[in-house]
Amino acid sequence: MIIFLINISVMFDELSVIIPLHNKAHSIGNTVSKLSSTNLFTKLQIIIVENESTDNSLDVAKGIAKSYIKKNNIEIKILKSSKGKGNAIRKGIPEIKFKWCLITGADLPFGLSDIKNILKEKEINYDLYLGSKAHPKSNIERKLSRVVYSFIFLLFRKVFLKLDYLDTHGSMIIKSKYLKSISHLLTQEQFFIDTEIVFLVNKLNIGIKEVPIILEFDDQLTTVRPLKDGAHILFETIKLGVKKNQS
């Protein structure tokens, strides 16, 4: 565990990033550019996992990776998986090479606000940070329907999974060793993998903290379907809770 005496300016000196890519050819280039142009990291590994896109996401990603070949401090790896965020993340985990790993969207919805807010912490003694849309200091604008769904998910997580975190479906910055240690237990193929990771890591009794974010991307371009995906998440929450009680 990192203690508070650490120099926080080098906490994420070397960072691996897993980016599930599905039909985001229009935004992946900007995401890679933002990550690679910041001075927050001296070495950066970006793992882009394309998962059955119907646009030219894969070709765009390959072109981006090719353009970074000669940059010694940045490595971009392109993988393919079956469709689904969960499948993409599970595919990317074995490739992680640095101490910390960021899992985020192909449109980098929070920019770098999650990482910058972690670096503002006076005591860096956590092993998993959650970029939380529900954090009281987060700067976001959400539709009323999204707020209602989030509140329902929160109640279900509390009741069935005993998780008190406000938002388990934002970004995630985690010590790679813990992510790898639970990777063989991950089964989710879709969006619920975020909660599955938090649930499994929480059982390790390590430090977890939510940090505020700034929501930057255009919500009209999201691939999330609130009703269908929301129902799936609620069902999987109950199923995981039942499985927990049986184990």
Phi and psi in degrees as GROMACS dihedral restraints (atoms count N, CA, C in turn):
[ dihedral_restraints ]
;  ai    aj    ak    al  type     phi  dphi    fc
    3     4     5     6     1   -77.4    20    10
    4     5     6     7     1   132.2    20    10
    6     7     8     9     1   -97.4    20    10
    7     8     9    10     1   168.1    20    10
    9    10    11    12     1   -69.6    20    10
   10    11    12    13     1   -11.5    20    10
   12    13    14    15     1   -77.8    20    10
   13    14    15    16     1    -6.3    20    10
   15    16    17    18     1   -65.1    20    10
   16    17    18    19     1   147.5    20    10
   18    19    20    21     1   -76.4    20    10
   19    20    21    22     1   104.2    20    10
   21    22    23    24     1   -68.0    20    10
   22    23    24    25     1   -17.5    20    10
   24    25    26    27     1   -66.3    20    10
   25    26    27    28     1   -19.7    20    10
   27    28    29    30     1  -113.2    20    10
   28    29    30    31     1    15.1    20    10
   30    31    32    33     1   -56.9    20    10
   31    32    33    34     1   -44.6    20    10
   33    34    35    36     1  -108.6    20    10
   34    35    36    37     1    37.7    20    10
   36    37    38    39     1   -52.7    20    10
   37    38    39    40     1   -41.7    20    10
   39    40    41    42     1  -121.8    20    10
   40    41    42    43     1   123.7    20    10
   42    43    44    45     1  -133.7    20    10
   43    44    45    46     1   134.0    20    10
   45    46    47    48     1   -98.4    20    10
   46    47    48    49     1   144.8    20    10
   48    49    50    51     1  -131.1    20    10
   49    50    51    52     1   128.0    20    10
   51    52    53    54     1  -104.8    20    10
   52    53    54    55     1   124.9    20    10
   54    55    56    57     1  -124.7    20    10
   55    56    57    58     1   105.4    20    10
   57    58    59    60     1   -67.7    20    10
   58    59    60    61     1   133.3    20    10
   60    61    62    63     1  -122.8    20    10
   61    62    63    64     1   115.7    20    10
   63    64    65    66     1  -142.5    20    10
   64    65    66    67     1   111.8    20    10
   66    67    68    69     1    54.5    20    10
   67    68    69    70     1    44.0    20    10
   69    70    71    72     1  -126.8    20    10
   70    71    72    73     1    37.9    20    10
   72    73    74    75     1   -58.5    20    10
   73    74    75    76     1   -29.5    20    10
   75    76    77    78     1   -75.2    20    10
   76    77    78    79     1   -15.8    20    10
   78    79    80    81     1  -125.2    20    10
   79    80    81    82     1   -16.5    20    10
   81    82    83    84     1   -63.7    20    10
   82    83    84    85     1   -33.9    20    10
   84    85    86    87     1   -63.3    20    10
   85    86    87    88     1   -43.9    20    10
   87    88    89    90     1   -65.4    20    10
   88    89    90    91     1   -36.9    20    10
   90    91    92    93     1   -63.4    20    10
   91    92    93    94     1   -48.8    20    10
   93    94    95    96     1   -62.3    20    10
   94    95    96    97     1   -39.2    20    10
   96    97    98    99     1   -62.4    20    10
   97    98    99   100     1   -43.3    20    10
   99   100   101   102     1   -63.9    20    10
  100   101   102   103     1   -43.3    20    10
  102   103   104   105     1   -66.5    20    10
  103   104   105   106     1   -40.2    20    10
  105   106   107   108     1   -81.9    20    10
  106   107   108   109     1   -19.9    20    10
  108   109   110   111     1   -92.2    20    10
  109   110   111   112     1   -11.6    20    10
  111   112   113   114     1   -75.5    20    10
  112   113   114   115     1   155.6    20    10
  114   115   116   117     1   -97.6    20    10
  115   116   117   118     1    16.2    20    10
  117   118   119   120     1   -74.5    20    10
  118   119   120   121     1   -23.3    20    10
  120   121   122   123     1  -125.3    20    10
  121   122   123   124     1   145.7    20    10
  123   124   125   126     1   -95.9    20    10
  124   125   126   127     1   -25.9    20    10
  126   127   128   129     1  -136.6    20    10
  127   128   129   130     1   137.3    20    10
  129   130   131   132     1  -137.3    20    10
  130   131   132   133     1   129.2    20    10
  132   133   134   135     1  -115.2    20    10
  133   134   135   136     1   118.6    20    10
  135   136   137   138     1  -110.9    20    10
  136   137   138   139     1   117.7    20    10
  138   139   140   141     1  -106.0    20    10
  139   140   141   142     1   105.7    20    10
  141   142   143   144     1   -98.3    20    10
  142   143   144   145     1   121.3    20    10
  144   145   146   147     1  -113.8    20    10
  145   146   147   148     1   100.6    20    10
  147   148   149   150     1   -77.1    20    10
  148   149   150   151     1   131.8    20    10
  150   151   152   153     1  -128.7    20    10
  151   152   153   154     1    85.8    20    10
  153   154   155   156     1    55.4    20    10
  154   155   156   157     1    48.9    20    10
  156   157   158   159     1   -68.8    20    10
  157   158   159   160     1   153.3    20    10
  159   160   161   162     1  -103.1    20    10
  160   161   162   163     1    -3.5    20    10
  162   163   164   165     1  -102.4    20    10
  163   164   165   166     1  -160.3    20    10
  165   166   167   168     1   -97.8    20    10
  166   167   168   169     1    32.5    20    10
  168   169   170   171     1   -55.3    20    10
  169   170   171   172     1   -43.1    20    10
  171   172   173   174     1   -63.5    20    10
  172   173   174   175     1   -46.4    20    10
  174   175   176   177     1   -63.3    20    10
  175   176   177   178     1   -40.2    20    10
  177   178   179   180     1   -63.5    20    10
  178   179   180   181     1   -44.6    20    10
  180   181   182   183     1   -62.4    20    10
  181   182   183   184     1   -42.5    20    10
  183   184   185   186     1   -62.8    20    10
  184   185   186   187     1   -38.4    20    10
  186   187   188   189     1   -65.2    20    10
  187   188   189   190     1   -39.6    20    10
  189   190   191   192     1   -63.9    20    10
  190   191   192   193     1   -46.6    20    10
  192   193   194   195     1   -59.4    20    10
  193   194   195   196     1   -40.7    20    10
  195   196   197   198     1   -63.5    20    10
  196   197   198   199     1   -35.8    20    10
  198   199   200   201     1   -72.9    20    10
  199   200   201   202     1   -14.7    20    10
  201   202   203   204     1  -104.0    20    10
  202   203   204   205     1     4.4    20    10
  204   205   206   207     1   -56.0    20    10
  205   206   207   208     1   -38.0    20    10
  207   208   209   210     1   -87.0    20    10
  208   209   210   211     1     2.8    20    10
  210   211   212   213     1   -94.7    20    10
  211   212   213   214     1   109.3    20    10
  213   214   215   216     1   -65.6    20    10
  214   215   216   217     1   -27.3    20    10
  216   217   218   219     1   -92.8    20    10
  217   218   219   220     1    -0.4    20    10
  219   220   221   222     1  -130.1    20    10
  220   221   222   223     1   124.2    20    10
  222   223   224   225     1  -118.3    20    10
  223   224   225   226     1   126.8    20    10
  225   226   227   228     1  -117.1    20    10
  226   227   228   229     1   122.9    20    10
  228   229   230   231     1  -115.1    20    10
  229   230   231   232     1   131.3    20    10
  231   232   233   234     1  -107.5    20    10
  232   233   234   235     1   124.0    20    10
  234   235   236   237     1  -123.2    20    10
  235   236   237   238     1   165.9    20    10
  237   238   239   240     1  -126.9    20    10
  238   239   240   241     1   144.9    20    10
  240   241   242   243     1  -141.7    20    10
  241   242   243   244     1   173.1    20    10
  243   244   245   246     1   -65.0    20    10
  244   245   246   247     1   160.8    20    10
  246   247   248   249     1   -61.4    20    10
  247   248   249   250     1   137.4    20    10
  249   250   251   252     1   127.6    20    10
  250   251   252   253     1   139.1    20    10
  252   253   254   255     1   -59.0    20    10
  253   254   255   256     1   -42.0    20    10
  255   256   257   258     1   -62.7    20    10
  256   257   258   259     1   -43.9    20    10
  258   259   260   261     1   -61.3    20    10
  259   260   261   262     1   -40.0    20    10
  261   262   263   264     1   -66.2    20    10
  262   263   264   265     1   -44.9    20    10
  264   265   266   267     1   -64.9    20    10
  265   266   267   268     1   -43.9    20    10
  267   268   269   270     1   -62.8    20    10
  268   269   270   271     1   -33.9    20    10
  270   271   272   273     1   -68.1    20    10
  271   272   273   274     1   -35.3    20    10
  273   274   275   276     1   -81.4    20    10
  274   275   276   277     1   -27.2    20    10
  276   277   278   279     1   -54.7    20    10
  277   278   279   280     1   -45.6    20    10
  279   280   281   282     1   -62.2    20    10
  280   281   282   283     1   -18.2    20    10
  282   283   284   285     1   -88.4    20    10
  283   284   285   286     1    -7.8    20    10
  285   286   287   288     1   -61.5    20    10
  286   287   288   289     1   134.7    20    10
  288   289   290   291     1  -121.2    20    10
  289   290   291   292     1   -16.2    20    10
  291   292   293   294     1  -105.6    20    10
  292   293   294   295     1   169.0    20    10
  294   295   296   297     1   -64.0    20    10
  295   296   297   298     1   -38.0    20    10
  297   298   299   300     1  -114.4    20    10
  298   299   300   301     1   148.3    20    10
  300   301   302   303     1  -132.7    20    10
  301   302   303   304     1   131.8    20    10
  303   304   305   306     1  -102.2    20    10
  304   305   306   307     1   129.4    20    10
  306   307   308   309     1  -111.4    20    10
  307   308   309   310     1   120.0    20    10
  309   310   311   312     1  -146.5    20    10
  310   311   312   313     1   175.5    20    10
  312   313   314   315     1   -83.9    20    10
  313   314   315   316     1   160.6    20    10
  315   316   317   318     1   -66.4    20    10
  316   317   318   319     1   -18.5    20    10
  318   319   320   321     1   -99.2    20    10
  319   320   321   322     1     8.0    20    10
  321   322   323   324     1    44.1    20    10
  322   323   324   325     1    62.2    20    10
  324   325   326   327     1   -58.0    20    10
  325   326   327   328     1   -26.8    20    10
  327   328   329   330     1  -105.0    20    10
  328   329   330   331     1     9.9    20    10
  330   331   332   333     1    59.3    20    10
  331   332   333   334     1  -134.0    20    10
  333   334   335   336     1  -110.2    20    10
  334   335   336   337     1    16.6    20    10
  336   337   338   339     1   -63.6    20    10
  337   338   339   340     1   -33.6    20    10
  339   340   341   342     1   -64.8    20    10
  340   341   342   343     1   -47.9    20    10
  342   343   344   345     1   -65.7    20    10
  343   344   345   346     1   -42.9    20    10
  345   346   347   348     1   -63.7    20    10
  346   347   348   349     1   -35.8    20    10
  348   349   350   351     1   -72.5    20    10
  349   350   351   352     1   -30.5    20    10
  351   352   353   354     1   -64.8    20    10
  352   353   354   355     1   -42.2    20    10
  354   355   356   357     1   -68.4    20    10
  355   356   357   358     1   -14.7    20    10
  357   358   359   360     1   -81.8    20    10
  358   359   360   361     1   -13.4    20    10
  360   361   362   363     1   -63.5    20    10
  361   362   363   364     1   137.1    20    10
  363   364   365   366     1   -77.6    20    10
  364   365   366   367     1   -28.7    20    10
  366   367   368   369     1  -122.6    20    10
  367   368   369   370     1   111.9    20    10
  369   370   371   372     1   -97.3    20    10
  370   371   372   373     1    85.3    20    10
  372   373   374   375     1  -133.3    20    10
  373   374   375   376     1    35.4    20    10
  375   376   377   378     1  -120.5    20    10
  376   377   378   379     1   159.7    20    10
  378   379   380   381     1  -113.2    20    10
  379   380   381   382     1   -14.8    20    10
  381   382   383   384     1  -140.6    20    10
  382   383   384   385     1   125.1    20    10
  384   385   386   387     1  -114.2    20    10
  385   386   387   388     1   135.0    20    10
  387   388   389   390     1  -110.8    20    10
  388   389   390   391     1   118.0    20    10
  390   391   392   393     1   -71.7    20    10
  391   392   393   394     1   107.2    20    10
  393   394   395   396     1  -107.1    20    10
  394   395   396   397     1   119.9    20    10
  396   397   398   399     1   -68.8    20    10
  397   398   399   400     1   -22.4    20    10
  399   400   401   402     1   -92.0    20    10
  400   401   402   403     1    -1.7    20    10
  402   403   404   405     1   -62.8    20    10
  403   404   405   406     1   135.9    20    10
  405   406   407   408     1   -59.3    20    10
  406   407   408   409     1   -21.3    20    10
  408   409   410   411     1   -98.0    20    10
  409   410   411   412     1     2.9    20    10
  411   412   413   414     1   -70.7    20    10
  412   413   414   415     1   145.8    20    10
  414   415   416   417     1  -108.5    20    10
  415   416   417   418     1    94.0    20    10
  417   418   419   420     1  -142.2    20    10
  418   419   420   421     1   160.4    20    10
  420   421   422   423     1  -125.8    20    10
  421   422   423   424     1   117.2    20    10
  423   424   425   426     1  -126.0    20    10
  424   425   426   427     1   148.1    20    10
  426   427   428   429     1   -65.5    20    10
  427   428   429   430     1   153.1    20    10
  429   430   431   432     1   -57.6    20    10
  430   431   432   433     1   -37.7    20    10
  432   433   434   435     1   -61.8    20    10
  433   434   435   436     1   -39.1    20    10
  435   436   437   438     1   -65.6    20    10
  436   437   438   439     1   -38.6    20    10
  438   439   440   441     1   -62.9    20    10
  439   440   441   442     1   -43.2    20    10
  441   442   443   444     1   -64.2    20    10
  442   443   444   445     1   -46.3    20    10
  444   445   446   447     1   -58.8    20    10
  445   446   447   448     1   -44.3    20    10
  447   448   449   450     1   -62.3    20    10
  448   449   450   451     1   -39.0    20    10
  450   451   452   453     1   -65.9    20    10
  451   452   453   454     1   -39.9    20    10
  453   454   455   456     1   -65.2    20    10
  454   455   456   457     1   -43.4    20    10
  456   457   458   459     1   -60.5    20    10
  457   458   459   460     1   -40.5    20    10
  459   460   461   462     1   -59.5    20    10
  460   461   462   463     1   -45.8    20    10
  462   463   464   465     1   -62.7    20    10
  463   464   465   466     1   -43.1    20    10
  465   466   467   468     1   -63.7    20    10
  466   467   468   469     1   -40.9    20    10
  468   469   470   471     1   -64.3    20    10
  469   470   471   472     1   -40.0    20    10
  471   472   473   474     1   -64.8    20    10
  472   473   474   475     1   -44.3    20    10
  474   475   476   477     1   -74.3    20    10
  475   476   477   478     1   -47.6    20    10
  477   478   479   480     1   -93.3    20    10
  478   479   480   481     1   -28.6    20    10
  480   481   482   483     1  -115.0    20    10
  481   482   483   484     1    -7.0    20    10
  483   484   485   486     1    59.0    20    10
  484   485   486   487     1    35.4    20    10
  486   487   488   489     1  -102.9    20    10
  487   488   489   490     1   126.4    20    10
  489   490   491   492     1   -99.8    20    10
  490   491   492   493     1     6.5    20    10
  492   493   494   495     1   -75.1    20    10
  493   494   495   496     1   140.5    20    10
  495   496   497   498     1   -69.6    20    10
  496   497   498   499     1   -33.1    20    10
  498   499   500   501     1  -147.2    20    10
  499   500   501   502     1   116.6    20    10
  501   502   503   504     1  -108.0    20    10
  502   503   504   505     1    12.8    20    10
  504   505   506   507     1  -125.2    20    10
  505   506   507   508     1    36.3    20    10
  507   508   509   510     1  -103.9    20    10
  508   509   510   511     1  -142.6    20    10
  510   511   512   513     1   -86.5    20    10
  511   512   513   514     1   170.8    20    10
  513   514   515   516     1  -145.5    20    10
  514   515   516   517     1   126.9    20    10
  516   517   518   519     1  -120.1    20    10
  517   518   519   520     1   116.1    20    10
  519   520   521   522     1  -136.5    20    10
  520   521   522   523     1   148.1    20    10
  522   523   524   525     1   -64.4    20    10
  523   524   525   526     1   127.1    20    10
  525   526   527   528     1   -60.0    20    10
  526   527   528   529     1   -33.9    20    10
  528   529   530   531     1   -63.1    20    10
  529   530   531   532     1   -32.9    20    10
  531   532   533   534     1   -76.4    20    10
  532   533   534   535     1   -38.0    20    10
  534   535   536   537     1   -63.8    20    10
  535   536   537   538     1   -42.2    20    10
  537   538   539   540     1   -68.1    20    10
  538   539   540   541     1   -32.7    20    10
  540   541   542   543     1   -68.7    20    10
  541   542   543   544     1   -23.7    20    10
  543   544   545   546     1  -108.7    20    10
  544   545   546   547     1     3.2    20    10
  546   547   548   549     1   -62.0    20    10
  547   548   549   550     1   -32.7    20    10
  549   550   551   552     1   -71.9    20    10
  550   551   552   553     1   -12.3    20    10
  552   553   554   555     1   -95.3    20    10
  553   554   555   556     1    -9.8    20    10
  555   556   557   558     1   -75.8    20    10
  556   557   558   559     1   131.3    20    10
  558   559   560   561     1  -126.5    20    10
  559   560   561   562     1   -15.3    20    10
  561   562   563   564     1   -71.1    20    10
  562   563   564   565     1   139.2    20    10
  564   565   566   567     1  -100.9    20    10
  565   566   567   568     1   -17.7    20    10
  567   568   569   570     1  -118.6    20    10
  568   569   570   571     1  -149.7    20    10
  570   571   572   573     1   -64.1    20    10
  571   572   573   574     1   -25.0    20    10
  573   574   575   576     1   -68.3    20    10
  574   575   576   577     1    -8.7    20    10
  576   577   578   579     1   -59.4    20    10
  577   578   579   580     1   -29.1    20    10
  579   580   581   582     1   -58.2    20    10
  580   581   582   583     1   -50.8    20    10
  582   583   584   585     1   -67.4    20    10
  583   584   585   586     1   -36.9    20    10
  585   586   587   588     1   -60.8    20    10
  586   587   588   589     1   -42.2    20    10
  588   589   590   591     1   -63.2    20    10
  589   590   591   592     1   -48.3    20    10
  591   592   593   594     1   -60.4    20    10
  592   593   594   595     1   -43.1    20    10
  594   595   596   597     1   -60.3    20    10
  595   596   597   598     1   -46.5    20    10
  597   598   599   600     1   -70.9    20    10
  598   599   600   601     1   -40.2    20    10
  600   601   602   603     1   -68.1    20    10
  601   602   603   604     1   -36.3    20    10
  603   604   605   606     1   -59.9    20    10
  604   605   606   607     1   -31.7    20    10
  606   607   608   609     1   -70.4    20    10
  607   608   609   610     1   -14.7    20    10
  609   610   611   612     1   -81.8    20    10
  610   611   612   613     1    -5.4    20    10
  612   613   614   615     1    58.5    20    10
  613   614   615   616     1    43.7    20    10
  615   616   617   618     1  -104.8    20    10
  616   617   618   619     1   170.5    20    10
  618   619   620   621     1   -75.9    20    10
  619   620   621   622     1   127.7    20    10
  621   622   623   624     1  -128.3    20    10
  622   623   624   625     1   134.3    20    10
  624   625   626   627     1  -142.5    20    10
  625   626   627   628     1   140.7    20    10
  627   628   629   630     1   -90.4    20    10
  628   629   630   631     1   140.4    20    10
  630   631   632   633     1  -126.2    20    10
  631   632   633   634     1   150.6    20    10
  633   634   635   636     1   -70.6    20    10
  634   635   636   637     1   156.3    20    10
  636   637   638   639     1  -135.6    20    10
  637   638   639   640     1   168.2    20    10
  639   640   641   642     1  -117.3    20    10
  640   641   642   643     1   120.5    20    10
  642   643   644   645     1   -81.2    20    10
  643   644   645   646     1   119.3    20    10
  645   646   647   648     1  -110.5    20    10
  646   647   648   649     1   -27.7    20    10
  648   649   650   651     1   -84.4    20    10
  649   650   651   652     1   163.3    20    10
  651   652   653   654     1   -76.3    20    10
  652   653   654   655     1   112.1    20    10
  654   655   656   657     1   -60.8    20    10
  655   656   657   658     1   -20.4    20    10
  657   658   659   660     1   -69.0    20    10
  658   659   660   661     1   -18.9    20    10
  660   661   662   663     1   -97.6    20    10
  661   662   663   664     1     2.3    20    10
  663   664   665   666     1   -69.8    20    10
  664   665   666   667     1   149.4    20    10
  666   667   668   669     1   -95.6    20    10
  667   668   669   670     1     1.9    20    10
  669   670   671   672     1   -74.1    20    10
  670   671   672   673     1   133.0    20    10
  672   673   674   675     1  -109.4    20    10
  673   674   675   676     1   102.2    20    10
  675   676   677   678     1   -52.1    20    10
  676   677   678   679     1   -45.8    20    10
  678   679   680   681     1   -70.6    20    10
  679   680   681   682     1   -54.2    20    10
  681   682   683   684     1   -66.8    20    10
  682   683   684   685     1   -49.0    20    10
  684   685   686   687     1   -69.2    20    10
  685   686   687   688     1   -33.5    20    10
  687   688   689   690     1   -63.6    20    10
  688   689   690   691     1   -44.2    20    10
  690   691   692   693     1   -62.2    20    10
  691   692   693   694     1   -39.4    20    10
  693   694   695   696     1   -63.1    20    10
  694   695   696   697     1   -43.9    20    10
  696   697   698   699     1   -64.6    20    10
  697   698   699   700     1   -41.5    20    10
  699   700   701   702     1   -63.0    20    10
  700   701   702   703     1   -43.4    20    10
  702   703   704   705     1   -62.4    20    10
  703   704   705   706     1   -44.7    20    10
  705   706   707   708     1   -69.0    20    10
  706   707   708   709     1   -31.5    20    10
  708   709   710   711     1   -62.2    20    10
  709   710   711   712     1   -46.6    20    10
  711   712   713   714     1   -62.9    20    10
  712   713   714   715     1   -44.1    20    10
  714   715   716   717     1   -63.1    20    10
  715   716   717   718     1   -42.6    20    10
  717   718   719   720     1   -66.9    20    10
  718   719   720   721     1   -36.5    20    10
  720   721   722   723     1   -65.1    20    10
  721   722   723   724     1   -41.3    20    10
  723   724   725   726     1   -64.3    20    10
  724   725   726   727     1   -43.3    20    10
  726   727   728   729     1   -62.5    20    10
  727   728   729   730     1   -38.2    20    10
  729   730   731   732     1   -62.8    20    10
  730   731   732   733     1   -43.0    20    10
  732   733   734   735     1   -70.2    20    10
  733   734   735   736     1   -23.9    20    10
  735   736   737   738     1   -85.2    20    10
  736   737   738   739     1   -19.2    20    10
